Amino acid sequence: MANASTIKRVVNIIEDDPSRKYIVVSAPGKRNPADVKVTDALYACFNEVQKAGNCDSTFLTVAKRFHEIVNELGVDVDLDENLKVIKEGIEASKTPDYAASRGEYLSAKILAAKLGFDFVDADEIIKFNDKGELLLNYSLDAVKAKLSKLDHAVIPGFYGSDTNGKVHTFSRGGSDITGAIVARAMKADVYENWTDVDGFLTADPRIVDNPTTITCLSYKELRELSYMGAEVMHPESIFPVHSVGLPINIKNTFNPSHPGTMIVKTAEQVDGNSVITGVSGQKGFTIINIEKDMMNNEIGFARRVLSILEYEGISFEHAPSGIDTMSLVIRDEYLVGKMQKILQKIKESVNADNVEIHSGLSLVAIVGHNMASRLGTAATAFKALADAHINVRMIDQGSSELNIIVGVDTCDYEKAINAIYYAFVKEQ
């Protein structure tokens, strides 16, 4: 939905299959690497209001973008009136959610006009409580009640409203969640998620040259890969469809004939012999290492440590431990301004012999259901890292053997991704 040309592609895809009745859209993204996403521009509008009392200068960029789209498409949309209402709403809003949601709102109005479909505002059917938490069952009922009366409809993604009518947004990429809710409510055979790639890739193409496309993966594999940095689909988008086993098909708007990636409920539905499904990762972590003699005999030790993080409002990613050691892997952003306070509290609370921090850590996740039944998976991974002269700083693996998480120095991050990819994927 980046520009009018992309919207025309979307129209052709929808009209090519009459079963595509309910369409969820996102805001216009980047047209080129130097461009700005409309959602980012709208956030900037809100910030400008907080500083200057209005968003005159920044909003012009947003208005120009939508005028270009409408003019090229030739659709009958009262854009000037819509933009006037939106600008006034942003300048009166106390939170950024309303501003951020308007890209999806206008995109849906424009696409509905182009297709001749009904427009249904997401704030009528996607509901949150006053804490901003999704009311899934409420939303499913509202979607079904509204859309069952319509043959075709276009719905903006990413946002809804609370019971008082206040706009709330999901986290970035949340249009995927809206789509999942609509698909489940309307008992779709498949939830098609159209993007700009041929499907879910086995690795980040910015790191690995021409990674292969994953034909099929499970909900759990999607969660693991998405959470660890794979950006094709929002990791929470599976929750609305998980309980009913609704498959998700990731497709490419620019290559609609490609089968894409099918995401299914269970590992048994995944047809493939690949040892691993994919490898992904993220930068920006710190390890807090805690040492104390006889730690394993001290009841409540871990609880006291974790209660400190809870009190400071900090979540942790992993907590590998030994007989006299406990480590916490935490995102750098959570520790800003809190590091020294946390270290002091840990020392005092558990009377630790030593507490150290190691920054500059990146995590790499090796994901795949088939790892559990293949001997030597971990050995292959660690040999590949050793051959690439990469030191492993942390290892974590659950008993399900769905993934293996390794921590490496950030300077080795890209090299680690490539080493693991070529050890597994290229050998399959």
N, C-alpha and C positions, 0 to 999 in steps of 0.2 A: 504493500500500500504506500510505497515511498513517493510515487508520483502517478500522473494520469495514465502513463503507459502501463505501469504495473496493475492499476485498477482495471484497465481494459483486459489484461491477461486474466485477472480474477473473474471478470464477467464471463469471458469465454469458457473458463473452467466450470463455472457454476451452470451455465446454460448448456454445457455439453452433457450433463447428467441431470435429468429431471428430479432424481431422488435427493439432490442437494437443496433442501428446502429452508433450512435455518442456518444463517451465516453469522458468525461472530468475527468482528474485525478489531484490529489493533490500530494505533496511531501511525501516521507516516514516519518511516525511519529515515536513515541516511540515504541520500542519492549517490553519494560518493564518500570516500574516506574522510574528506575535509568537511563534510556537511554536519549539521546538527539535527538530532532527532527532535521531532515536534514536542515530545514529552519533556525532553530536557529544556527546550525553549520555554515551555509553559511553567516548569519549575522556576526558571529564571525570572519569568514574569511575576510570580508570587514573591520571590526574593526582592525584586525591584520595588514592589509595593511596600514591603516592610521597611525599605530604606528611604524611598522617595515619596511614598504615598500614592503613586500611580505606576503604571507599567507601559506608558505611552511608547517609549522607544523600542523595547523588546517585543511588544505585542505586534508591532508593524511587521516583524519578520514572520510571525505566525500567520497573520492575515494575508500577507503576500503569498505564502506557500499554498494556502487553501484557495485563494483566488486563481492562482495558476492552474491548480487541479480542476476546479469547476469550469473555468473558461475552456480548457482543452477538452474536457468531457462533454461540455455543452448541456449540462443537467440543469433542471429547474429547481434550484435551491435558493432560498432567500438568505444568502450568505452574509450580507451586510448586517441584517437584523440579528442573525445568530451570533456574529462576531461582537456586535454591540452588547448583547445580553451577557455573553461570556466575559468580556472585558470588565463590565460592571460587577459581575459575580466574583471575579478574581480580586478586584480591588476592595470588595466588601468581605471577602472570605477571611476567616481566622486560621485556617489550616491550608496546607498545600494540596490536599487531596482533590478539592474541586478543580483547581487549576490543572493538575496533572491529568484529570479524567477527560478534559475537553477535546483532546486530540482524537480519542476513540469515539467520542460523541459525534463530532463533525464528520469523521470518516464514515461512520455508520449511516448518517443522514445522506451523505453524498452517494454511497454505494446503493442504498435503498432506492434513491431517486433514479439512478442509472439502470437498475434492474427492474424497477416497477414493483418492488416488494414493500411490505409494510415495515415501518421503523418502530422498534420497541426499545424504549429507553431502559438501560440496565438497572437504573435506580428503582424501577417498578417491580423487578423480579429477583434481583440478587440482593439478599438481605444480610446485614451484620447486626451484632448487638452493640451496645454503647461503648464496648471496649475495642471495637474494630475486629471482632472475631466472626468468621463466617457462620451463619445459621444455615447449614446445608439442607436439612429437611424442609425448613421454611422456604428456602430458595427453590428447591426441587418442586414443591407444591405450587409455588407462585409461577414458575416457568411453565409448568404443565397447564395450569389454569389459563394462562395468557396465550401461549402459543398454540394450544390445541384448537383455538378458535380461528387460527390464521393458516392459510395454505403455505405462505412463504413469509419470512421475516428476516430482517437484519438487526443484529443486536450489538451494541458496543461492548467490547471486553474490558477487563482490567478493574472495573469499579462496580459499586452498587450503593446502597444507602442503608442507614440504620433505621430503627423503628420510628425515629423522629424525623426522618427525611433527610438527614445529614449525609453527604456523600463520603463514602469510604473507598479506598483503593486496596487492591492486593499489592504485594511486593512487585517489583519490576518483572515484566514478562507474564503478569497475571491474567492476560487475555486467554492464555492456555487453560487456566482454571475455569474461567467463564465458559469456554467451549466445552469442557468436560461436563460441567453442570447441565448445560443445554442438551448435550448428546444423551446423557443418562435420563434426564427428565422426559425427553421425547422418545425414549427407547430406540435410539438409532442402532443400526446394525454395526456401524463402525464410526468412530470419531476421527474424521480427517483433520489433521493439523498441517496446514500449508505454510511453508517457510521458504528460505532461499537456498537450501541445500538439498541434495538427493536423499537425505535421510540422516540417521544417526551414524556418525563416523567412529571408527575404531580408535581414533586419536585426534587431537587438535590439529587441523590443517595448517595453522600458523607455526606449528612446531615440527610436524612430520610431513614430508612431501607426499601428496596424493594418498592419504590413508584410505583404506577400503571402507565401503558402506556396510553397516550391519544390517543383514536381511531381517532378522527377528531377534527380539530380546524380551525379557520378562519385566514386569512392573518393578521388581526389586532391583534388577540390574539397571534400569532407567534411573531409579532413585539414587543408587550409588554413584553412577557416572555423572548425573546432573548435579548432585550435591558437591561433588569434587571438581566441578568446573566445566563440564560439558554443557554448552549453552543452547542446545537446540530446543529444549523444552523445559518449562518450569517444573522443578521436582515435585511440587505439591499437586500437579494437575492429575495425577493418577488417583488421588483419594476419592473424588466423586464417582469414579467408574470402577474402582477396585472391587467393591463388594458384589457387583453384578457381572464382573468379568468382561466388560465392554472393551473390545480391542481398539487400539489407537494406531492410525496409519499416518506417519510423517511423510509428507510429499513436498515436492519442489515446484513452486509456482512457475519457475522458468524452465522446467523440464517435466511437464505433467505426465508424460508417458512412462517415466521411470517408476518402478513399483514402490520405491522408498523403503522405509523401515516399518515393520509391524511390531507393535508392543502388545504383549499378551499377559494373561494373569499368572500363569505358572511356568515353571521350568520345563515341565513335561510337554508344553505346547511349543517350545522353542525347538525348531528343527535345525540341527547343526551339530557338527563334530568339533568345532573350534574349542581349543583348550581354554582360551580366554575370550570374552566378548569385547572388551575394550580396555583402554588405559587412559586415565585422565588425572588431573591434579590441580593444585592451587599453591600459590606463593603466599608469604606473609604470616608465618607462625613463629611462636616462641615456645621453647620447652622450659618448664620449671622443674628442676631435679631436686628431690628431697631425700636426704640420707639420714638414717637413724638406726643404730644397733638394736637388734631384737624387735624391729618394727612389726614383724609378722605375729608376735605374741601380744601386741598391744591392741586390745579390743577398742574399736571406735576411732582408730587412727585416721582412716580414710574419710570417715564421716566428718571429723573435725576440720580436716583440710578442705573438703568440698563445701562445708557450711560457710567457710570464708568467701569462696567464690560466689555462693548463693547470696550472701549478704551484700556483696559488691555488685550484684547483678551481672555476673560473668558466667558464660557457659564455656565448657571445654570440649575439645574434639576427641581426644583419646587420653587414656590414663594407664599406660603400660607400667608394670611394677615388677620388682624382684623381692627377695626375702628381706632385704634391708633398705630398699629404695622404692620410691614412688615418683613417677613423672607425670606432668600435666602438659598436654599440648593445647595451646590457646592461640586464637587469632590475635595478631598484633593490635588490631584496632580496638579490641576489648580492654587492652592493658594500658592504653594511653592515659597518663596522669594517675595511674593506680598501681604501677609496678612496685615501687618501694613500699607502699602501704601493705600490699598483699604479702610481700616477702617477709616483712616484719611481723605481721599477724601469724603467718605460718610458723615462723621460728618460735614465737611466744606460745602459740596454741598447742603445738605438739612437741615442744622442746627438741627440735631437730638438731642433729649434730652438724648438718651442713645443708644449706639451700643455695642452689646456683641457677642462673638463667643462661640460656643459649638462644640467641636470636638468629635471624637469617635462615629460618628453616622453611622448606617447601615439602608438601605431602604429595605423594604419587599413589594412586589407587589402581590396582590390577583387579579387574572385575570379571566374574564369569561363573555360572553354575557348574560348568563342567570341570572346574578346578578340583572339586571335591572327589571326583572319581579318577583323576589322573595322577599317577605317581610322579614325583619330581618337579611339580610346578614351581614350588618355592625355590628349589635348587636351580632351575633354569633362570628364574628372575635374578637371583643373587649372583649367579655366575655372569650373567649379562652385565650387571652393574659393576662387578669386580673387573671384568675384562675392559670396561670403559673407564676404569680407575676412579670409580665413584664410591665414596665412603657412605655407608648407611648409618644414619644417626638414630633412627628409631624404627621399630618393627611392631605392627599390630595386626593380628588376624583373629577373627571370630571363629567360634566352633562350627558355624554353618559353612565355612570355607567358601563363602560367596566372594570375598575380597581379601586381598593382602594390601595393607597400607605400609608404605615405607617413607621415612623422613630423610631428606637429603639436604645438603647445603644448597641454598638458592642459586649459587653460581653454577651448580651442577644440574639444575632442574630440567632444562631442555634436553641436555645430554642423556639424563636418566629416562625421560619419556621415549626418546628415540631408541635407546638401548633395549628397553623392554618391548617396545613395539616390534622391532626387527627380530628379537629373540622368539617371539610368539607368532605374531600375525603373519609376517612374511614367510614363516616356516610352515604355515598351515595350508 
